[in-house]
Amino acid sequence: MSIAPLPAGPDGEAGGPRHVAIIMDGNGRWAKARGLPRSAGHRRGADAVKRVVKGAGELGVPCLTLFAFSTENWQRPADEVRDLMGLLRHYLRSEIEELRKNGARLRVVGSREGLAADIVEDIARAEQSTRGNTRIDVNIALNYGSRDEILRATRRLAEQVKHGEIAPEAIDERVFERELQTAGLPDPDLLIRTSGEQRISNFMLWQCAYAELVFVDTLWPDFGKEHLERAIGEFRRRERRYGGVG
């Protein structure tokens, strides 16, 4: 049975998650199982991104974040990193018009340091061209690591305290969150990881403090709208108490 579309209003709790975050895992294993190079898995994974963004919009999910490339992924073989960056270039240059027409607002979350200059320019152009869209926020976590993000935020606040711009006792959760790379985004209500792995791999450690975690066996290249629906269905069956009593 198909799950009814989610409300796209500010109170996502009424019917489903306001913000869905996904750790896209399994491209390499998908390719290996078929005797293909890892690059083939990444290309099929890029197709899954298009399916899931479209499906999330159809389901009325207001905010979607996809973990595309971590700060640790630079340790992968150089040819694989090159292929991934090539796919990113292709996506930023060929899919943005489709995102714009579908009402998606794109934001890239993570450090721009270490990225090629043309990719940084493509990101800025894509973000600007979709800035006015309101149907769904699509966030790509690129060169992102949560520990790095938290350390950077801490250093910035320390500098502000050092220069007398803020008092230490004025630093609360709200102030700290303003310094995170995800500033302005709601915390994820639902975190999905594909491929059967059950860990969060340095992804949104602060933001996912109360997220519902759903781990699915499906490899990312095979993931689609129907899998997203099932994960949302699991989310709906859970009682969220935030440390209180249900």
C-alpha positions, -999 to +999 in steps of 0.1 A: +000+000+000+014+034-009+019+059+019+000+091+017+020+122+008+035+140+037+025+176+046+050+201+034+042+226+062+065+236+091+050+209+114+064+178+098+056+158+129+019+157+119+025+132+091+061+125+086+097+138+089+103+175+082+139+167+073+152+134+059+190+128+058+205+099+039+239+083+040+243+069+005+263+037+009+269+007-013+280+020-047+313+000-046+296-032-035+270-028-062+297-026-088+318-054-074+288-078-074+284-072-111+321-074-120+322-037-128+346-009-117+337+012-087+332+041-110+302+023-126+287+020-091+291+057-085+275+065-119+245+044-110+245+060-076+241+094-093+210+081-110+196+071-076+202+107-064+179+119-092+152+093-084+152+100-046+152+138-050+122+135-073+105+110-050+111+131-019+094+161-037+065+139-047+061+127-011+061+162+002+093+160+022+103+196+028+140+190+034+164+163+021+201+160+028+224+136+010+258+126+023+279+126-009+315+130+000+331+130+035+363+146+047+376+111+051+369+101+015+400+120+003+418+089+015+403+068-013+424+060-044+431+091-065+414+077-096+382+071-076+383+106-061+388+120-096+357+100-109+336+113-080+346+149-086+338+144-123+303+131-114+298+161-092+308+185-120+284+167-143+255+169-118+261+206-110+261+214-147+234+191-162+208+186-134+204+221-120+179+232-146+158+201-137+160+209-100+150+245-107+120+235-127+109+211-100+110+238-073+141+224-055+165+248-037+201+234-037+226+240-009+260+224-006+270+218+030+306+213+040+340+229+035+349+244+001+386+240+010+404+214-011+377+215-039+388+225-074+381+262-082+357+253-110+336+231-087+334+259-062+322+282-090+297+256-101+283+252-066+279+290-062+261+292-096+238+263-087+229+276-053+222+311-068+201+298-096+178+278-073+177+302-044+142+313-049+127+278-050+105+266-021+090+232-029+119+212-014+154+220+001+180+196-013+213+197+006+244+179-006+269+172+022+302+176+003+337+175+019+318+173+051+328+157+084+308+164+116+338+164+139+356+189+117+324+210+116+321+211+154+358+220+158+355+248+133+324+262+151+342+259+185+372+278+172+351+306+158+332+310+191+365+309+210+378+338+188+346+357+194+351+353+232+387+363+229+379+395+212+350+403+236+323+399+209+304+374+230+304+363+267+311+326+274+279+323+294+259+335+263+269+305+243+239+281+242+227+256+217+211+282+195+243+303+194+264+272+187+242+260+159+246+294+141+282+285+137+276+251+122+278+245+084+241+235+086+230+268+101+194+275+091+184+239+085+161+220+108+176+190+125+170+157+107+140+138+120+149+107+100+184+094+091+185+066+066+216+046+058+217+022+029+236-010+022+230-027+056+258-009+075+247+004+109+268+034+118+265+071+111+302+077+100+308+112+113+276+126+097+256+153+115+266+142+150+252+173+166+221+176+144+210+139+146+209+139+184+172+129+183+169+116+148+152+083+142+177+059+126+166+035+098+191+011+083+182-006+051+199-035+033+194-020-002+225-008-019+223+029-028+223+024-066+191+003-062+174+028-038+143+047-050+111+063-040+095+031-027+124+025-003+121+061+009+083+055+015+090+024+035+116+042+057+091+070+063+065+044+072+089+030+098+094+066+111+057+071+115+054+039+136+078+052+162+071+073+192+094+103+196+098+113+233+129+135+233+139+122+267+104+126+282+076+103+288+053+091+260 
